[in-house]
Amino acid sequence: MSAVLDPHGHAAGDHGHDHAHDHPHGWRRWVFATNHKDIGTLYLLFSFTMLMVGGILALLIRAELFQPGLQIVNPELFNQFTTMHGLIMVFGAIMPAFVGFANWMIPLQIGASDMAFARMNNFSFWLMIPAAIMLVASFFMPGGAPAAGWTLYAPLTLQMGPSMDAGIFAMHILGASSIMGSINIIVTILNMRAPGMTLMKMPMFCWTWLITAYLLIAVMPVLAGAITMTLTDRHFETSFFNPAGGGDPIMYQHIFWFFGHPEVYIMILPAFGIISHIVPAFARKRLFGYTSMVYATGSIAILSFIVWAHHMFATGMPVTGQLFFMYATMLIAVPTGVKIFNWIATMWRGSMTFETPMLFAVGFIFVFTMGGFTGLILSVAPIDIQLQDTYYVVAHFHYVLVAGSLYALFAGFYYWAPKWTGVMYSETRGKIHFWGSLITFNITFFPMHFLGLAGMPRRYADYPMQFADFNALATVGAFGFGLMQVYFFVFVVLPAMAGKGQKAPTQPWEGAEGLEWEVPSPAPFHTFETPPQLNASATKVINLGKQLNLHKAAE
């Protein structure tokens, strides 16, 4: 049998002596990074930067909506803000953050020495930088940024200025990055697991990312197709979406949402994986119903392909189509409900403690479930037709994306950061961040349900007087929420990155299980050069490297 090669071309376990020269220093370490931990860190820092950019746009939107009338911006610029806020948050903040977690944690969790394609990993990260610059720079192009909504619906996109082309190019580059990252994750998980780790012994985070990666490969080319057709309509007179030339703008919506609905699950499935690690660790119990969790994740992914037109109930589709998409959407609530049931069953009668990761995990379950229920309400076609494009929809998807994806990312940060940085964060500051975020988030988005039910439409810079009080409340909450995230970066992330704080033990959490807790804190530059061996029960990990060292010491 041939020797196992690690990403640097050495046989696994044969270069304990040469760490000094293959550990690059200074700027080269980051620009030419091939180590999964460094690339994970780069992704996380990039995504936080984009979170701040998208957040500033959100606060400009909320500042304009603080009271009726036009205060700060004209309606065109307002729509540029709403469009770019959506694109930057989805493609620049949430997705790269989960890829950062994948890069950091998947090799550690499966006992691999690195990701399968280390150089491609570097390339897929650096592709994001020009794309992000293009998105942000579109504000400074003639006519300003795209103002067609983040969904980029025709015919608006056919009427936009040159920034629309920059936006399309940026989306293509981000899509290429996603596809390369997904290939890397799939190959790593399928080919590089430690001996003895069967698929059904794999950590839930790896399962959710494996399924997410397949989703990404399936749907990113669909988005590429939709925006390429937009591009040819704009410049080559193709008339895919132009009715004057025999095209159909509704066709764009079908293509876009065939990408867009699985995309929603791409942004939440890795979050489910993170929560499925944290809840058992702090309840000090094994995850309830592991197998059903795996099948539920797969079911969500498959069903996500047959519900796209629930975004389109108001487009005049036949009633048969409405019924199909309505029932298919309701069906997705079943595997999602299985997950929520399993998390609660894991907590049931557990010896629970509420450190910051667990607070964010419980906060996630509570608020994500609320967002799920409003989604179920919107799945009912006659209700959706009334609520379509109102603030009820805005409230719904921010409950699942902010309180869903973002809270899970925070939970994962607090849970794994001791392993990344080697120091414990301040528990008090973590709790301030949690409670501040939870309260201000609900002050911001809960009133939007009532605004939507009363009929306030999305994407309008002005509104009638009767909506003033709830809008003022939402704006105050939004500024509070934004400040909490700055607090998190300045008082939690920066001290951890600087190594300030109590030294983290190898196993900082009493109930946590998994290979990542076998390596020292902070995780060394190279880990698992000798693949760890899992015994039959897979409850205890025997690291061959440790055994060899013990034998040498004994000799």
NORKAKA-V300031 format. One record per pair of residues at least 4 apart in sequence whose C-alpha atoms are under 7 Angstrom apart, sorted by sequence separation. I is the first residue (numbers start at 1). GAP is how many residues later the second one is. D is the distance in whole Angstrom. If there is no record, write none. Layout:
i=I gap=GAP d=D
i=I gap=GAP d=D
This chain:
i=5 gap=4 d=5
i=6 gap=4 d=6
i=10 gap=4 d=7
i=18 gap=4 d=7
i=19 gap=4 d=6
i=24 gap=4 d=6
i=25 gap=4 d=5
i=27 gap=4 d=6
i=28 gap=4 d=6
i=29 gap=4 d=5
i=35 gap=4 d=6
i=36 gap=4 d=6
i=37 gap=4 d=6
i=38 gap=4 d=6
i=39 gap=4 d=6
i=40 gap=4 d=6
i=41 gap=4 d=6
i=42 gap=4 d=6
i=43 gap=4 d=6
i=44 gap=4 d=6
i=45 gap=4 d=6
i=46 gap=4 d=6
i=47 gap=4 d=6
i=48 gap=4 d=6
i=49 gap=4 d=6
i=50 gap=4 d=6
i=51 gap=4 d=6
i=52 gap=4 d=6
i=53 gap=4 d=7
i=54 gap=4 d=6
i=55 gap=4 d=6
i=56 gap=4 d=6
i=57 gap=4 d=6
i=58 gap=4 d=6
i=59 gap=4 d=6
i=60 gap=4 d=6
i=61 gap=4 d=6
i=62 gap=4 d=6
i=70 gap=4 d=7
i=73 gap=4 d=6
i=74 gap=4 d=6
i=75 gap=4 d=6
i=76 gap=4 d=6
i=77 gap=4 d=6
i=78 gap=4 d=6
i=79 gap=4 d=6
i=80 gap=4 d=6
i=81 gap=4 d=6
i=82 gap=4 d=6
i=83 gap=4 d=6
i=84 gap=4 d=6
i=85 gap=4 d=6
i=86 gap=4 d=6
i=87 gap=4 d=6
i=88 gap=4 d=5
i=89 gap=4 d=5
i=90 gap=4 d=5
i=91 gap=4 d=6
i=92 gap=4 d=6
i=93 gap=4 d=6
i=94 gap=4 d=7
i=95 gap=4 d=6
i=96 gap=4 d=6
i=97 gap=4 d=6
i=98 gap=4 d=6
i=99 gap=4 d=6
i=100 gap=4 d=6
i=101 gap=4 d=6
i=102 gap=4 d=5
i=105 gap=4 d=6
i=106 gap=4 d=6
i=107 gap=4 d=6
i=108 gap=4 d=6
i=117 gap=4 d=6
i=118 gap=4 d=7
i=119 gap=4 d=6
i=120 gap=4 d=6
i=121 gap=4 d=6
i=122 gap=4 d=6
i=123 gap=4 d=6
i=127 gap=4 d=7
i=128 gap=4 d=6
i=129 gap=4 d=6
i=130 gap=4 d=6
i=131 gap=4 d=6
i=132 gap=4 d=6
i=133 gap=4 d=6
i=134 gap=4 d=6
i=140 gap=4 d=6
i=141 gap=4 d=7
i=148 gap=4 d=5
i=153 gap=4 d=6
i=154 gap=4 d=6
i=155 gap=4 d=7
i=156 gap=4 d=7
i=160 gap=4 d=6
i=162 gap=4 d=7
i=163 gap=4 d=6
i=164 gap=4 d=6
i=165 gap=4 d=6
i=166 gap=4 d=6
i=167 gap=4 d=6
i=168 gap=4 d=6
i=169 gap=4 d=6
i=170 gap=4 d=6
i=171 gap=4 d=6
i=172 gap=4 d=6
i=173 gap=4 d=6
i=174 gap=4 d=6
i=175 gap=4 d=6
i=176 gap=4 d=6
i=177 gap=4 d=6
i=178 gap=4 d=6
i=179 gap=4 d=6
i=180 gap=4 d=6
i=181 gap=4 d=6
i=182 gap=4 d=6
i=183 gap=4 d=6
i=184 gap=4 d=6
i=185 gap=4 d=6
i=186 gap=4 d=6
i=187 gap=4 d=6
i=188 gap=4 d=5
i=189 gap=4 d=6
i=193 gap=4 d=6
i=197 gap=4 d=6
i=198 gap=4 d=6
i=202 gap=4 d=7
i=203 gap=4 d=7
i=204 gap=4 d=6
i=205 gap=4 d=6
i=206 gap=4 d=6
i=207 gap=4 d=6
i=208 gap=4 d=6
i=209 gap=4 d=6
i=210 gap=4 d=7
i=211 gap=4 d=6
i=212 gap=4 d=6
i=213 gap=4 d=6
i=214 gap=4 d=6
i=215 gap=4 d=6
i=216 gap=4 d=6
i=219 gap=4 d=7
i=220 gap=4 d=6
i=221 gap=4 d=6
i=222 gap=4 d=6
i=223 gap=4 d=6
i=224 gap=4 d=6
i=225 gap=4 d=6
i=226 gap=4 d=6
i=227 gap=4 d=6
i=228 gap=4 d=6
i=229 gap=4 d=6
i=230 gap=4 d=6
i=231 gap=4 d=6
i=232 gap=4 d=5
i=233 gap=4 d=5
i=242 gap=4 d=7
i=243 gap=4 d=4
i=250 gap=4 d=7
i=251 gap=4 d=6
i=252 gap=4 d=6
i=253 gap=4 d=6
i=254 gap=4 d=6
i=255 gap=4 d=7
i=256 gap=4 d=6
i=257 gap=4 d=6
i=259 gap=4 d=6
i=260 gap=4 d=6
i=262 gap=4 d=6
i=263 gap=4 d=6
i=264 gap=4 d=7
i=265 gap=4 d=6
i=268 gap=4 d=6
i=269 gap=4 d=6
i=270 gap=4 d=6
i=271 gap=4 d=6
i=272 gap=4 d=6
i=273 gap=4 d=7
i=274 gap=4 d=7
i=275 gap=4 d=6
i=276 gap=4 d=7
i=277 gap=4 d=6
i=278 gap=4 d=6
i=279 gap=4 d=6
i=280 gap=4 d=6
i=281 gap=4 d=7
i=289 gap=4 d=6
i=290 gap=4 d=6
i=291 gap=4 d=6
i=292 gap=4 d=6
i=293 gap=4 d=6
i=294 gap=4 d=6
i=295 gap=4 d=6
i=296 gap=4 d=6
i=297 gap=4 d=6
i=298 gap=4 d=6
i=299 gap=4 d=6
i=300 gap=4 d=6
i=303 gap=4 d=7
i=309 gap=4 d=7
i=313 gap=4 d=7
i=317 gap=4 d=6
i=318 gap=4 d=6
i=319 gap=4 d=6
i=320 gap=4 d=6
i=321 gap=4 d=6
i=322 gap=4 d=6
i=323 gap=4 d=6
i=324 gap=4 d=6
i=325 gap=4 d=6
i=326 gap=4 d=6
i=327 gap=4 d=6
i=328 gap=4 d=7
i=332 gap=4 d=7
i=333 gap=4 d=6
i=334 gap=4 d=6
i=335 gap=4 d=6
i=336 gap=4 d=7
i=337 gap=4 d=6
i=338 gap=4 d=6
i=339 gap=4 d=6
i=340 gap=4 d=6
i=341 gap=4 d=6
i=342 gap=4 d=6
i=343 gap=4 d=6
i=344 gap=4 d=6
i=354 gap=4 d=5
i=355 gap=4 d=6
i=356 gap=4 d=6
i=357 gap=4 d=6
i=358 gap=4 d=6
i=359 gap=4 d=6
i=360 gap=4 d=6
i=361 gap=4 d=6
i=362 gap=4 d=6
i=363 gap=4 d=6
i=364 gap=4 d=6
i=365 gap=4 d=6
i=366 gap=4 d=7
i=367 gap=4 d=6
i=368 gap=4 d=6
i=369 gap=4 d=6
i=370 gap=4 d=6
i=371 gap=4 d=6
i=372 gap=4 d=6
i=373 gap=4 d=6
i=374 gap=4 d=6
i=375 gap=4 d=6
i=380 gap=4 d=6
i=381 gap=4 d=6
i=382 gap=4 d=7
i=383 gap=4 d=6
i=384 gap=4 d=5
i=389 gap=4 d=6
i=391 gap=4 d=6
i=392 gap=4 d=6
i=393 gap=4 d=6
i=394 gap=4 d=6
i=395 gap=4 d=6
i=396 gap=4 d=7
i=397 gap=4 d=6
i=398 gap=4 d=5
i=399 gap=4 d=5
i=400 gap=4 d=4
i=401 gap=4 d=5
i=402 gap=4 d=5
i=403 gap=4 d=5
i=404 gap=4 d=6
i=405 gap=4 d=6
i=406 gap=4 d=6
i=407 gap=4 d=6
i=408 gap=4 d=6
i=409 gap=4 d=6
i=410 gap=4 d=6
i=411 gap=4 d=6
i=412 gap=4 d=6
i=413 gap=4 d=5
i=416 gap=4 d=6
i=417 gap=4 d=6
i=418 gap=4 d=5
i=426 gap=4 d=6
i=427 gap=4 d=6
i=428 gap=4 d=6
i=429 gap=4 d=6
i=430 gap=4 d=6
i=431 gap=4 d=6
i=432 gap=4 d=6
i=433 gap=4 d=6
i=434 gap=4 d=6
i=435 gap=4 d=6
i=436 gap=4 d=6
i=437 gap=4 d=6
i=438 gap=4 d=6
i=439 gap=4 d=6
i=440 gap=4 d=6
i=441 gap=4 d=6
i=442 gap=4 d=5
i=443 gap=4 d=7
i=447 gap=4 d=6
i=448 gap=4 d=6
i=449 gap=4 d=6
i=450 gap=4 d=6
i=451 gap=4 d=6
i=452 gap=4 d=5
i=463 gap=4 d=7
i=467 gap=4 d=6
i=468 gap=4 d=6
i=469 gap=4 d=6
i=470 gap=4 d=6
i=471 gap=4 d=6
i=472 gap=4 d=6
i=473 gap=4 d=6
i=474 gap=4 d=6
i=475 gap=4 d=6
i=476 gap=4 d=6
i=477 gap=4 d=6
i=478 gap=4 d=6
i=479 gap=4 d=6
i=480 gap=4 d=6
i=481 gap=4 d=7
i=482 gap=4 d=7
i=483 gap=4 d=6
i=484 gap=4 d=6
i=485 gap=4 d=6
i=486 gap=4 d=6
i=487 gap=4 d=6
i=488 gap=4 d=5
i=489 gap=4 d=5
i=490 gap=4 d=6
i=491 gap=4 d=6
i=492 gap=4 d=6
i=493 gap=4 d=6
i=494 gap=4 d=6
i=495 gap=4 d=6
i=496 gap=4 d=6
i=504 gap=4 d=6
i=513 gap=4 d=7
i=519 gap=4 d=6
i=520 gap=4 d=7
i=528 gap=4 d=7
i=534 gap=4 d=6
i=543 gap=4 d=7
i=544 gap=4 d=6
i=545 gap=4 d=6
i=546 gap=4 d=6
i=547 gap=4 d=6
i=548 gap=4 d=6
i=549 gap=4 d=6
i=550 gap=4 d=6
i=551 gap=4 d=6
i=5 gap=5 d=5
i=6 gap=5 d=6
i=24 gap=5 d=5
i=33 gap=5 d=6
i=34 gap=5 d=7
i=73 gap=5 d=6
i=88 gap=5 d=7
i=89 gap=5 d=6
i=90 gap=5 d=6
i=107 gap=5 d=5
i=139 gap=5 d=5
i=148 gap=5 d=6
i=152 gap=5 d=6
i=197 gap=5 d=6
i=202 gap=5 d=7
i=232 gap=5 d=7
i=233 gap=5 d=5
i=242 gap=5 d=5
i=243 gap=5 d=5
i=280 gap=5 d=5
i=317 gap=5 d=7
i=354 gap=5 d=6
i=378 gap=5 d=6
i=379 gap=5 d=7
i=387 gap=5 d=7
i=388 gap=5 d=7
i=398 gap=5 d=7
i=399 gap=5 d=6
i=400 gap=5 d=7
i=401 gap=5 d=7
i=402 gap=5 d=7
i=418 gap=5 d=5
i=451 gap=5 d=5
i=452 gap=5 d=7
i=488 gap=5 d=6
i=489 gap=5 d=6
i=495 gap=5 d=5
i=535 gap=5 d=7
i=5 gap=6 d=4
i=6 gap=6 d=6
i=33 gap=6 d=6
i=64 gap=6 d=7
i=107 gap=6 d=6
i=138 gap=6 d=6
i=139 gap=6 d=4
i=232 gap=6 d=6
i=233 gap=6 d=5
i=239 gap=6 d=5
i=241 gap=6 d=4
i=242 gap=6 d=6
i=280 gap=6 d=6
i=378 gap=6 d=5
i=418 gap=6 d=5
i=535 gap=6 d=7
i=4 gap=7 d=5
i=5 gap=7 d=5
i=64 gap=7 d=6
i=107 gap=7 d=6
i=138 gap=7 d=5
i=233 gap=7 d=6
i=239 gap=7 d=7
i=240 gap=7 d=5
i=241 gap=7 d=5
i=242 gap=7 d=6
i=280 gap=7 d=5
i=534 gap=7 d=5
i=3 gap=8 d=6
i=4 gap=8 d=6
i=30 gap=8 d=7
i=64 gap=8 d=6
i=107 gap=8 d=6
i=148 gap=8 d=6
i=239 gap=8 d=5
i=240 gap=8 d=6
i=241 gap=8 d=4
i=533 gap=8 d=7
i=534 gap=8 d=6
i=64 gap=9 d=7
i=148 gap=9 d=6
i=313 gap=9 d=6
i=533 gap=9 d=5
i=241 gap=10 d=7
i=507 gap=10 d=6
i=532 gap=10 d=6
i=533 gap=10 d=6
i=229 gap=11 d=7
i=241 gap=11 d=7
i=276 gap=11 d=7
i=506 gap=11 d=6
i=532 gap=11 d=5
i=533 gap=11 d=6
i=506 gap=12 d=7
i=532 gap=12 d=6
i=506 gap=13 d=7
i=146 gap=14 d=6
i=506 gap=14 d=5
i=530 gap=14 d=7
i=310 gap=15 d=6
i=506 gap=15 d=5
i=530 gap=15 d=6
i=309 gap=16 d=6
i=310 gap=16 d=7
i=451 gap=16 d=7
i=505 gap=16 d=6
i=61 gap=17 d=7
i=146 gap=17 d=6
i=504 gap=17 d=6
i=143 gap=18 d=6
i=145 gap=18 d=5
i=146 gap=18 d=5
i=307 gap=18 d=5
i=142 gap=19 d=7
i=144 gap=19 d=7
i=61 gap=20 d=7
i=142 gap=20 d=7
i=307 gap=21 d=6
i=375 gap=21 d=6
i=141 gap=22 d=6
i=306 gap=22 d=7
i=307 gap=22 d=6
i=374 gap=22 d=6
i=447 gap=23 d=6
i=57 gap=24 d=6
i=186 gap=24 d=6
i=138 gap=25 d=5
i=185 gap=25 d=7
i=371 gap=25 d=5
i=226 gap=26 d=7
i=371 gap=26 d=7
i=58 gap=27 d=6
i=186 gap=27 d=7
i=447 gap=27 d=7
i=57 gap=28 d=6
i=138 gap=28 d=7
i=185 gap=28 d=7
i=371 gap=28 d=5
i=372 gap=28 d=7
i=226 gap=29 d=6
i=303 gap=29 d=6
i=371 gap=29 d=5
i=444 gap=29 d=7
i=445 gap=29 d=6
i=226 gap=30 d=6
i=443 gap=30 d=7
i=444 gap=30 d=4
i=54 gap=31 d=5
i=182 gap=31 d=5
i=368 gap=31 d=6
i=443 gap=31 d=6
i=444 gap=31 d=7
i=134 gap=32 d=6
i=135 gap=32 d=6
i=300 gap=32 d=6
i=367 gap=32 d=6
i=368 gap=32 d=5
i=134 gap=33 d=7
i=222 gap=33 d=7
i=223 gap=33 d=6
i=444 gap=33 d=4
i=54 gap=34 d=6
i=182 gap=34 d=7
i=443 gap=34 d=5
i=444 gap=34 d=5
i=54 gap=35 d=6
i=135 gap=35 d=6
i=182 gap=35 d=7
i=300 gap=35 d=6
i=368 gap=35 d=6
i=134 gap=36 d=6
i=223 gap=36 d=6
i=299 gap=36 d=7
i=367 gap=36 d=6
i=368 gap=36 d=5
i=441 gap=36 d=6
i=179 gap=37 d=6
i=222 gap=37 d=6
i=440 gap=37 d=5
i=441 gap=37 d=7
i=50 gap=38 d=7
i=51 gap=38 d=6
i=178 gap=38 d=7
i=179 gap=38 d=6
i=440 gap=38 d=7
i=50 gap=39 d=7
i=131 gap=39 d=4
i=220 gap=39 d=7
i=296 gap=39 d=5
i=364 gap=39 d=6
i=92 gap=40 d=7
i=219 gap=40 d=5
i=364 gap=40 d=6
i=440 gap=40 d=6
i=441 gap=40 d=6
i=440 gap=41 d=5
i=50 gap=42 d=6
i=51 gap=42 d=5
i=131 gap=42 d=6
i=262 gap=42 d=5
i=296 gap=42 d=7
i=50 gap=43 d=5
i=131 gap=43 d=6
i=261 gap=43 d=6
i=262 gap=43 d=6
i=364 gap=43 d=6
i=364 gap=44 d=6
i=437 gap=44 d=6
i=47 gap=45 d=6
i=48 gap=45 d=6
i=175 gap=45 d=6
i=47 gap=46 d=4
i=127 gap=46 d=7
i=128 gap=46 d=6
i=293 gap=46 d=6
i=330 gap=46 d=6
i=47 gap=47 d=7
i=215 gap=47 d=7
i=258 gap=47 d=7
i=261 gap=47 d=5
i=360 gap=47 d=6
i=361 gap=47 d=6
i=437 gap=47 d=6
i=360 gap=48 d=7
i=436 gap=48 d=6
i=47 gap=49 d=6
i=128 gap=49 d=7
i=330 gap=49 d=7
i=47 gap=50 d=5
i=127 gap=50 d=6
i=258 gap=50 d=5
i=329 gap=50 d=6
i=360 gap=50 d=7
i=361 gap=50 d=6
i=395 gap=50 d=5
i=215 gap=51 d=7
i=257 gap=51 d=5
i=360 gap=51 d=5
i=395 gap=51 d=7
i=433 gap=51 d=6
i=44 gap=52 d=7
i=125 gap=52 d=7
i=172 gap=52 d=6
i=257 gap=52 d=7
i=43 gap=53 d=6
i=44 gap=53 d=5
i=124 gap=53 d=4
i=289 gap=53 d=6
i=326 gap=53 d=5
i=395 gap=53 d=5
i=43 gap=54 d=6
i=212 gap=54 d=5
i=288 gap=54 d=5
i=326 gap=54 d=6
i=357 gap=54 d=4
i=395 gap=54 d=6
i=254 gap=55 d=7
i=326 gap=55 d=6
i=357 gap=55 d=7
i=433 gap=55 d=6
i=43 gap=56 d=7
i=44 gap=56 d=5
i=124 gap=56 d=6
i=392 gap=56 d=6
i=43 gap=57 d=5
i=124 gap=57 d=6
i=212 gap=57 d=7
i=288 gap=57 d=6
i=357 gap=57 d=5
i=391 gap=57 d=5
i=392 gap=57 d=4
i=288 gap=58 d=5
i=356 gap=58 d=7
i=357 gap=58 d=5
i=391 gap=58 d=6
i=41 gap=59 d=6
i=168 gap=59 d=6
i=287 gap=59 d=6
i=322 gap=59 d=7
i=392 gap=59 d=7
i=40 gap=60 d=4
i=121 gap=60 d=6
i=391 gap=60 d=6
i=392 gap=60 d=4
i=40 gap=61 d=6
i=208 gap=61 d=6
i=209 gap=61 d=6
i=285 gap=61 d=7
i=391 gap=61 d=4
i=392 gap=61 d=6
i=208 gap=62 d=5
i=390 gap=62 d=5
i=40 gap=63 d=5
i=83 gap=63 d=7
i=87 gap=63 d=5
i=283 gap=63 d=7
i=429 gap=63 d=7
i=39 gap=64 d=7
i=40 gap=64 d=5
i=83 gap=64 d=6
i=86 gap=64 d=5
i=279 gap=64 d=7
i=283 gap=64 d=5
i=80 gap=65 d=6
i=83 gap=65 d=6
i=205 gap=65 d=6
i=208 gap=65 d=6
i=285 gap=65 d=6
i=387 gap=65 d=7
i=390 gap=65 d=6
i=391 gap=65 d=6
i=37 gap=66 d=6
i=80 gap=66 d=6
i=83 gap=66 d=4
i=84 gap=66 d=7
i=165 gap=66 d=7
i=280 gap=66 d=6
i=284 gap=66 d=6
i=387 gap=66 d=7
i=390 gap=66 d=6
i=391 gap=66 d=6
i=36 gap=67 d=5
i=37 gap=67 d=5
i=80 gap=67 d=4
i=82 gap=67 d=6
i=83 gap=67 d=4
i=117 gap=67 d=6
i=283 gap=67 d=5
i=284 gap=67 d=6
i=390 gap=67 d=4
i=391 gap=67 d=6
i=425 gap=67 d=6
i=36 gap=68 d=6
i=79 gap=68 d=5
i=116 gap=68 d=6
i=205 gap=68 d=4
i=279 gap=68 d=7
i=283 gap=68 d=5
i=284 gap=68 d=7
i=313 gap=68 d=6
i=389 gap=68 d=6
i=390 gap=68 d=5
i=115 gap=69 d=7
i=204 gap=69 d=5
i=205 gap=69 d=6
i=283 gap=69 d=4
i=310 gap=69 d=7
i=389 gap=69 d=6
i=79 gap=70 d=7
i=282 gap=70 d=5
i=283 gap=70 d=7
i=76 gap=71 d=7
i=116 gap=71 d=6
i=282 gap=71 d=6
i=314 gap=71 d=6
i=356 gap=71 d=7
i=425 gap=71 d=6
i=116 gap=72 d=5
i=158 gap=72 d=7
i=204 gap=72 d=6
i=313 gap=72 d=6
i=115 gap=73 d=6
i=423 gap=73 d=6
i=356 gap=74 d=6
i=360 gap=74 d=7
i=158 gap=75 d=7
i=356 gap=75 d=6
i=421 gap=75 d=6
i=158 gap=76 d=5
i=282 gap=76 d=6
i=421 gap=76 d=6
i=423 gap=76 d=6
i=425 gap=76 d=6
i=423 gap=77 d=7
i=424 gap=77 d=6
i=36 gap=78 d=6
i=421 gap=78 d=7
i=423 gap=78 d=5
i=424 gap=78 d=5
i=35 gap=79 d=7
i=36 gap=79 d=6
i=278 gap=79 d=7
i=279 gap=79 d=6
i=423 gap=79 d=5
i=424 gap=79 d=6
i=112 gap=80 d=6
i=278 gap=80 d=6
i=423 gap=80 d=4
i=424 gap=80 d=5
i=112 gap=81 d=6
i=422 gap=81 d=6
i=423 gap=81 d=5
i=43 gap=82 d=7
i=111 gap=82 d=6
i=112 gap=82 d=6
i=279 gap=82 d=7
i=422 gap=82 d=5
i=35 gap=83 d=7
i=39 gap=83 d=7
i=110 gap=83 d=5
i=111 gap=83 d=5
i=278 gap=83 d=7
i=34 gap=84 d=5
i=110 gap=84 d=6
i=34 gap=85 d=6
i=155 gap=86 d=7
i=215 gap=86 d=7
i=275 gap=86 d=6
i=418 gap=86 d=6
i=34 gap=87 d=7
i=154 gap=87 d=6
i=155 gap=87 d=7
i=207 gap=87 d=7
i=211 gap=87 d=7
i=34 gap=88 d=6
i=33 gap=89 d=6
i=208 gap=89 d=7
i=32 gap=90 d=7
i=109 gap=94 d=7
i=155 gap=94 d=6
i=154 gap=95 d=6
i=154 gap=98 d=7
i=153 gap=99 d=7
i=422 gap=99 d=5
i=106 gap=100 d=6
i=153 gap=100 d=7
i=422 gap=100 d=4
i=420 gap=101 d=7
i=421 gap=101 d=5
i=419 gap=102 d=5
i=420 gap=102 d=5
i=418 gap=103 d=7
i=419 gap=103 d=5
i=420 gap=103 d=6
i=419 gap=104 d=6
i=6 gap=107 d=6
i=7 gap=107 d=7
i=7 gap=109 d=7
i=7 gap=111 d=6
i=275 gap=133 d=7
i=271 gap=134 d=6
i=274 gap=134 d=7
i=268 gap=136 d=7
i=268 gap=137 d=6
i=271 gap=137 d=5
i=267 gap=138 d=6
i=271 gap=138 d=7
i=274 gap=138 d=6
i=95 gap=172 d=6
i=98 gap=172 d=7
i=94 gap=173 d=7
i=284 gap=227 d=5
i=282 gap=229 d=6
i=281 gap=230 d=4
i=281 gap=231 d=4
i=94 gap=311 d=7
i=194 gap=337 d=6
i=196 gap=337 d=7
i=197 gap=337 d=7
i=194 gap=338 d=6
i=195 gap=338 d=6
i=196 gap=338 d=5
i=194 gap=339 d=6
i=195 gap=339 d=6
i=196 gap=339 d=7
i=82 gap=377 d=7
i=79 gap=380 d=6
i=78 gap=383 d=6
i=75 gap=386 d=5
i=70 gap=391 d=7
i=70 gap=392 d=6
i=69 gap=393 d=5
i=68 gap=394 d=6
i=68 gap=395 d=6
i=65 gap=396 d=7
i=68 gap=396 d=7
i=64 gap=397 d=7
i=65 gap=397 d=7
i=68 gap=397 d=6
i=68 gap=400 d=6
i=67 gap=401 d=6
i=67 gap=404 d=7
i=111 gap=404 d=7
i=66 gap=405 d=6
i=67 gap=405 d=6
i=109 gap=405 d=6
i=110 gap=405 d=7
i=65 gap=406 d=6
i=66 gap=406 d=5
i=109 gap=406 d=5
i=108 gap=407 d=6
i=109 gap=407 d=5
i=108 gap=408 d=5
i=66 gap=409 d=6
i=63 gap=412 d=6
i=62 gap=413 d=5
i=113 gap=413 d=7
i=113 gap=414 d=6
i=113 gap=415 d=5
i=112 gap=416 d=6
i=113 gap=416 d=5
i=111 gap=417 d=6
i=59 gap=419 d=7
i=112 gap=419 d=7
i=59 gap=420 d=7
i=111 gap=420 d=6
i=111 gap=421 d=6
i=55 gap=427 d=7
i=13 gap=516 d=5
i=12 gap=517 d=5
i=13 gap=517 d=4
i=12 gap=518 d=5
